[in-house]
Amino acid sequence: MTMKTIITAGLIAGAVALATANAAKAEEGEAAKEKCYGVAKMGKNDCAAADKSHSCMGHATADSSAHEWIAMPAGMCEKLVGGSLTAGAGGHMGKANCEAKASCEGKDADKAAEKETHKEAH
């Protein structure tokens, strides 16, 4: 073997080893991700909404929607305020989300009636 052949073989072997190591690392990174619902900013979601309101990345219409998700490293989501691994469970529980849930129906009217009763009593 000539010196040129040995050097070329060494370079090829090094390139193959580097490519293999990078591919293995990329697979590990993908396996260590999970969908985190309720923490995406408006227009920054990763893919389709869980409630099927849209099917594209970047189409979230509100911050912290419980149906929008972003991919996060495993274990990170549940450390965030509003973060959930379950669609519909995360996000802010403000008026916008309350109006969308059947269990919240009538709560605003109940509060208004309670305030009125309190005013009349005093």
Rosetta constraint file for C-alpha pairs under 8 A:
AtomPair CA 1 CA 5 HARMONIC 6.30 0.50
AtomPair CA 1 CA 6 HARMONIC 6.80 0.50
AtomPair CA 2 CA 6 HARMONIC 6.42 0.50
AtomPair CA 3 CA 7 HARMONIC 6.19 0.50
AtomPair CA 4 CA 8 HARMONIC 6.11 0.50
AtomPair CA 5 CA 9 HARMONIC 6.03 0.50
AtomPair CA 6 CA 10 HARMONIC 6.13 0.50
AtomPair CA 7 CA 11 HARMONIC 6.19 0.50
AtomPair CA 8 CA 12 HARMONIC 6.20 0.50
AtomPair CA 9 CA 13 HARMONIC 6.09 0.50
AtomPair CA 10 CA 14 HARMONIC 6.09 0.50
AtomPair CA 11 CA 15 HARMONIC 6.14 0.50
AtomPair CA 12 CA 16 HARMONIC 6.20 0.50
AtomPair CA 13 CA 17 HARMONIC 6.16 0.50
AtomPair CA 14 CA 18 HARMONIC 6.13 0.50
AtomPair CA 15 CA 19 HARMONIC 6.12 0.50
AtomPair CA 16 CA 20 HARMONIC 6.11 0.50
AtomPair CA 17 CA 21 HARMONIC 6.17 0.50
AtomPair CA 18 CA 22 HARMONIC 6.16 0.50
AtomPair CA 19 CA 23 HARMONIC 6.13 0.50
AtomPair CA 20 CA 24 HARMONIC 6.21 0.50
AtomPair CA 21 CA 25 HARMONIC 6.19 0.50
AtomPair CA 22 CA 26 HARMONIC 6.13 0.50
AtomPair CA 23 CA 27 HARMONIC 6.31 0.50
AtomPair CA 24 CA 28 HARMONIC 6.33 0.50
AtomPair CA 25 CA 29 HARMONIC 6.25 0.50
AtomPair CA 26 CA 30 HARMONIC 6.32 0.50
AtomPair CA 27 CA 31 HARMONIC 6.19 0.50
AtomPair CA 28 CA 32 HARMONIC 6.24 0.50
AtomPair CA 29 CA 33 HARMONIC 6.86 0.50
AtomPair CA 32 CA 73 HARMONIC 5.72 0.50
AtomPair CA 32 CA 74 HARMONIC 5.23 0.50
AtomPair CA 33 CA 71 HARMONIC 6.01 0.50
AtomPair CA 33 CA 72 HARMONIC 5.24 0.50
AtomPair CA 33 CA 73 HARMONIC 4.41 0.50
AtomPair CA 33 CA 74 HARMONIC 4.91 0.50
AtomPair CA 34 CA 71 HARMONIC 5.44 0.50
AtomPair CA 34 CA 72 HARMONIC 5.52 0.50
AtomPair CA 34 CA 73 HARMONIC 6.31 0.50
AtomPair CA 34 CA 74 HARMONIC 5.50 0.50
AtomPair CA 34 CA 85 HARMONIC 7.63 0.50
AtomPair CA 35 CA 69 HARMONIC 5.88 0.50
AtomPair CA 35 CA 70 HARMONIC 5.74 0.50
AtomPair CA 35 CA 71 HARMONIC 4.76 0.50
AtomPair CA 35 CA 72 HARMONIC 6.44 0.50
AtomPair CA 35 CA 85 HARMONIC 6.24 0.50
AtomPair CA 36 CA 69 HARMONIC 5.11 0.50
AtomPair CA 36 CA 70 HARMONIC 5.45 0.50
AtomPair CA 36 CA 71 HARMONIC 6.09 0.50
AtomPair CA 36 CA 72 HARMONIC 6.44 0.50
AtomPair CA 36 CA 77 HARMONIC 5.43 0.50
AtomPair CA 36 CA 83 HARMONIC 6.04 0.50
AtomPair CA 36 CA 84 HARMONIC 5.64 0.50
AtomPair CA 36 CA 85 HARMONIC 5.24 0.50
AtomPair CA 36 CA 86 HARMONIC 7.73 0.50
AtomPair CA 37 CA 64 HARMONIC 7.94 0.50
AtomPair CA 37 CA 65 HARMONIC 7.46 0.50
AtomPair CA 37 CA 66 HARMONIC 5.57 0.50
AtomPair CA 37 CA 67 HARMONIC 6.21 0.50
AtomPair CA 37 CA 68 HARMONIC 5.53 0.50
AtomPair CA 37 CA 69 HARMONIC 4.24 0.50
AtomPair CA 37 CA 70 HARMONIC 6.82 0.50
AtomPair CA 37 CA 82 HARMONIC 7.96 0.50
AtomPair CA 37 CA 83 HARMONIC 5.73 0.50
AtomPair CA 37 CA 84 HARMONIC 5.14 0.50
AtomPair CA 37 CA 85 HARMONIC 6.05 0.50
AtomPair CA 37 CA 86 HARMONIC 6.60 0.50
AtomPair CA 37 CA 87 HARMONIC 5.76 0.50
AtomPair CA 37 CA 88 HARMONIC 7.46 0.50
AtomPair CA 37 CA 89 HARMONIC 7.63 0.50
AtomPair CA 37 CA 90 HARMONIC 5.66 0.50
AtomPair CA 37 CA 91 HARMONIC 7.01 0.50
AtomPair CA 38 CA 64 HARMONIC 4.51 0.50
AtomPair CA 38 CA 65 HARMONIC 4.98 0.50
AtomPair CA 38 CA 66 HARMONIC 4.21 0.50
AtomPair CA 38 CA 67 HARMONIC 6.67 0.50
AtomPair CA 38 CA 68 HARMONIC 6.15 0.50
AtomPair CA 38 CA 69 HARMONIC 6.43 0.50
AtomPair CA 38 CA 82 HARMONIC 5.49 0.50
AtomPair CA 38 CA 83 HARMONIC 5.21 0.50
AtomPair CA 38 CA 84 HARMONIC 6.45 0.50
AtomPair CA 38 CA 87 HARMONIC 7.95 0.50
AtomPair CA 38 CA 88 HARMONIC 7.82 0.50
AtomPair CA 38 CA 89 HARMONIC 7.60 0.50
AtomPair CA 38 CA 90 HARMONIC 4.36 0.50
AtomPair CA 38 CA 91 HARMONIC 3.62 0.50
AtomPair CA 38 CA 92 HARMONIC 7.23 0.50
AtomPair CA 39 CA 63 HARMONIC 7.34 0.50
AtomPair CA 39 CA 64 HARMONIC 4.64 0.50
AtomPair CA 39 CA 65 HARMONIC 7.13 0.50
AtomPair CA 39 CA 66 HARMONIC 7.83 0.50
AtomPair CA 39 CA 68 HARMONIC 7.71 0.50
AtomPair CA 39 CA 69 HARMONIC 6.90 0.50
AtomPair CA 39 CA 70 HARMONIC 7.50 0.50
AtomPair CA 39 CA 80 HARMONIC 7.82 0.50
AtomPair CA 39 CA 81 HARMONIC 7.91 0.50
AtomPair CA 39 CA 82 HARMONIC 6.18 0.50
AtomPair CA 39 CA 83 HARMONIC 5.63 0.50
AtomPair CA 39 CA 90 HARMONIC 7.59 0.50
AtomPair CA 39 CA 91 HARMONIC 6.14 0.50
AtomPair CA 40 CA 44 HARMONIC 5.95 0.50
AtomPair CA 40 CA 45 HARMONIC 5.40 0.50
AtomPair CA 40 CA 60 HARMONIC 7.90 0.50
AtomPair CA 40 CA 63 HARMONIC 6.12 0.50
AtomPair CA 40 CA 64 HARMONIC 5.31 0.50
AtomPair CA 40 CA 65 HARMONIC 7.07 0.50
AtomPair CA 40 CA 68 HARMONIC 6.35 0.50
AtomPair CA 40 CA 69 HARMONIC 5.92 0.50
AtomPair CA 40 CA 70 HARMONIC 6.14 0.50
AtomPair CA 41 CA 45 HARMONIC 6.88 0.50
AtomPair CA 41 CA 60 HARMONIC 7.45 0.50
AtomPair CA 41 CA 62 HARMONIC 6.80 0.50
AtomPair CA 41 CA 63 HARMONIC 4.28 0.50
AtomPair CA 41 CA 64 HARMONIC 5.95 0.50
AtomPair CA 42 CA 58 HARMONIC 7.66 0.50
AtomPair CA 42 CA 59 HARMONIC 7.49 0.50
AtomPair CA 42 CA 60 HARMONIC 4.96 0.50
AtomPair CA 42 CA 61 HARMONIC 5.27 0.50
AtomPair CA 42 CA 62 HARMONIC 4.56 0.50
AtomPair CA 42 CA 63 HARMONIC 4.54 0.50
AtomPair CA 42 CA 64 HARMONIC 7.54 0.50
AtomPair CA 43 CA 57 HARMONIC 7.80 0.50
AtomPair CA 43 CA 58 HARMONIC 4.19 0.50
AtomPair CA 43 CA 59 HARMONIC 5.02 0.50
AtomPair CA 43 CA 60 HARMONIC 4.68 0.50
AtomPair CA 43 CA 61 HARMONIC 6.38 0.50
AtomPair CA 43 CA 62 HARMONIC 7.66 0.50
AtomPair CA 44 CA 57 HARMONIC 7.27 0.50
AtomPair CA 44 CA 58 HARMONIC 4.77 0.50
AtomPair CA 44 CA 59 HARMONIC 7.33 0.50
AtomPair CA 44 CA 60 HARMONIC 6.70 0.50
AtomPair CA 44 CA 70 HARMONIC 7.97 0.50
AtomPair CA 45 CA 57 HARMONIC 5.64 0.50
AtomPair CA 45 CA 58 HARMONIC 5.04 0.50
AtomPair CA 45 CA 59 HARMONIC 6.82 0.50
AtomPair CA 45 CA 60 HARMONIC 5.92 0.50
AtomPair CA 45 CA 68 HARMONIC 5.99 0.50
AtomPair CA 45 CA 69 HARMONIC 5.57 0.50
AtomPair CA 45 CA 70 HARMONIC 5.45 0.50
AtomPair CA 46 CA 56 HARMONIC 7.82 0.50
AtomPair CA 46 CA 57 HARMONIC 4.80 0.50
AtomPair CA 46 CA 58 HARMONIC 6.51 0.50
AtomPair CA 46 CA 68 HARMONIC 7.97 0.50
AtomPair CA 46 CA 69 HARMONIC 6.19 0.50
AtomPair CA 46 CA 70 HARMONIC 4.88 0.50
AtomPair CA 46 CA 71 HARMONIC 6.80 0.50
AtomPair CA 47 CA 55 HARMONIC 6.49 0.50
AtomPair CA 47 CA 56 HARMONIC 5.13 0.50
AtomPair CA 47 CA 57 HARMONIC 4.06 0.50
AtomPair CA 47 CA 58 HARMONIC 7.16 0.50
AtomPair CA 47 CA 68 HARMONIC 7.88 0.50
AtomPair CA 47 CA 69 HARMONIC 7.21 0.50
AtomPair CA 47 CA 70 HARMONIC 7.59 0.50
AtomPair CA 48 CA 52 HARMONIC 6.76 0.50
AtomPair CA 48 CA 53 HARMONIC 7.87 0.50
AtomPair CA 48 CA 54 HARMONIC 5.66 0.50
AtomPair CA 48 CA 55 HARMONIC 3.86 0.50
AtomPair CA 48 CA 56 HARMONIC 4.98 0.50
AtomPair CA 48 CA 57 HARMONIC 6.32 0.50
AtomPair CA 48 CA 68 HARMONIC 7.43 0.50
AtomPair CA 49 CA 53 HARMONIC 6.00 0.50
AtomPair CA 49 CA 54 HARMONIC 5.78 0.50
AtomPair CA 49 CA 55 HARMONIC 6.36 0.50
AtomPair CA 49 CA 56 HARMONIC 7.89 0.50
AtomPair CA 49 CA 60 HARMONIC 7.69 0.50
AtomPair CA 49 CA 67 HARMONIC 5.42 0.50
AtomPair CA 49 CA 68 HARMONIC 5.03 0.50
AtomPair CA 49 CA 69 HARMONIC 7.25 0.50
AtomPair CA 50 CA 67 HARMONIC 4.94 0.50
AtomPair CA 50 CA 68 HARMONIC 6.54 0.50
AtomPair CA 50 CA 87 HARMONIC 6.15 0.50
AtomPair CA 50 CA 88 HARMONIC 7.81 0.50
AtomPair CA 51 CA 67 HARMONIC 5.99 0.50
AtomPair CA 54 CA 59 HARMONIC 6.97 0.50
AtomPair CA 60 CA 65 HARMONIC 7.73 0.50
AtomPair CA 60 CA 68 HARMONIC 6.54 0.50
AtomPair CA 64 CA 68 HARMONIC 7.43 0.50
AtomPair CA 64 CA 82 HARMONIC 7.32 0.50
AtomPair CA 64 CA 90 HARMONIC 7.82 0.50
AtomPair CA 64 CA 91 HARMONIC 4.63 0.50
AtomPair CA 64 CA 92 HARMONIC 6.06 0.50
AtomPair CA 65 CA 90 HARMONIC 7.50 0.50
AtomPair CA 65 CA 91 HARMONIC 5.22 0.50
AtomPair CA 65 CA 92 HARMONIC 7.18 0.50
AtomPair CA 65 CA 97 HARMONIC 7.74 0.50
AtomPair CA 66 CA 87 HARMONIC 6.06 0.50
AtomPair CA 66 CA 88 HARMONIC 4.52 0.50
AtomPair CA 66 CA 89 HARMONIC 5.94 0.50
AtomPair CA 66 CA 90 HARMONIC 4.73 0.50
AtomPair CA 66 CA 91 HARMONIC 4.56 0.50
AtomPair CA 66 CA 92 HARMONIC 7.57 0.50
AtomPair CA 67 CA 87 HARMONIC 5.37 0.50
AtomPair CA 67 CA 88 HARMONIC 5.30 0.50
AtomPair CA 67 CA 90 HARMONIC 7.97 0.50
AtomPair CA 68 CA 87 HARMONIC 7.71 0.50
AtomPair CA 72 CA 76 HARMONIC 6.56 0.50
AtomPair CA 72 CA 77 HARMONIC 6.67 0.50
AtomPair CA 73 CA 77 HARMONIC 7.72 0.50
AtomPair CA 75 CA 79 HARMONIC 7.43 0.50
AtomPair CA 76 CA 80 HARMONIC 7.09 0.50
AtomPair CA 77 CA 83 HARMONIC 5.20 0.50
AtomPair CA 77 CA 84 HARMONIC 6.25 0.50
AtomPair CA 77 CA 85 HARMONIC 7.03 0.50
AtomPair CA 78 CA 83 HARMONIC 5.38 0.50
AtomPair CA 78 CA 84 HARMONIC 5.80 0.50
AtomPair CA 78 CA 85 HARMONIC 7.28 0.50
AtomPair CA 79 CA 83 HARMONIC 7.14 0.50
AtomPair CA 81 CA 91 HARMONIC 7.97 0.50
AtomPair CA 82 CA 90 HARMONIC 4.82 0.50
AtomPair CA 82 CA 91 HARMONIC 4.39 0.50
AtomPair CA 82 CA 92 HARMONIC 5.98 0.50
AtomPair CA 83 CA 90 HARMONIC 5.18 0.50
AtomPair CA 83 CA 91 HARMONIC 6.45 0.50
AtomPair CA 84 CA 89 HARMONIC 6.15 0.50
AtomPair CA 84 CA 90 HARMONIC 4.73 0.50
AtomPair CA 84 CA 91 HARMONIC 7.83 0.50
AtomPair CA 85 CA 90 HARMONIC 7.87 0.50
AtomPair CA 86 CA 90 HARMONIC 7.21 0.50
AtomPair CA 92 CA 97 HARMONIC 7.04 0.50
AtomPair CA 93 CA 97 HARMONIC 5.64 0.50
AtomPair CA 93 CA 98 HARMONIC 6.33 0.50
AtomPair CA 94 CA 98 HARMONIC 6.10 0.50
AtomPair CA 95 CA 99 HARMONIC 6.04 0.50
AtomPair CA 96 CA 100 HARMONIC 6.83 0.50
AtomPair CA 97 CA 101 HARMONIC 6.73 0.50
AtomPair CA 98 CA 103 HARMONIC 7.95 0.50
AtomPair CA 98 CA 104 HARMONIC 5.42 0.50
AtomPair CA 98 CA 105 HARMONIC 7.77 0.50
AtomPair CA 99 CA 104 HARMONIC 6.37 0.50
AtomPair CA 99 CA 105 HARMONIC 6.67 0.50
AtomPair CA 100 CA 104 HARMONIC 7.90 0.50
AtomPair CA 101 CA 105 HARMONIC 7.04 0.50
AtomPair CA 106 CA 110 HARMONIC 6.11 0.50
AtomPair CA 107 CA 111 HARMONIC 6.17 0.50
AtomPair CA 108 CA 112 HARMONIC 6.28 0.50
AtomPair CA 109 CA 113 HARMONIC 6.18 0.50
AtomPair CA 110 CA 114 HARMONIC 6.10 0.50
AtomPair CA 111 CA 115 HARMONIC 6.23 0.50
AtomPair CA 112 CA 116 HARMONIC 6.28 0.50
AtomPair CA 113 CA 117 HARMONIC 6.15 0.50
AtomPair CA 114 CA 118 HARMONIC 6.15 0.50
AtomPair CA 115 CA 119 HARMONIC 6.24 0.50
AtomPair CA 116 CA 120 HARMONIC 6.30 0.50
AtomPair CA 117 CA 121 HARMONIC 6.20 0.50
AtomPair CA 118 CA 122 HARMONIC 6.52 0.50
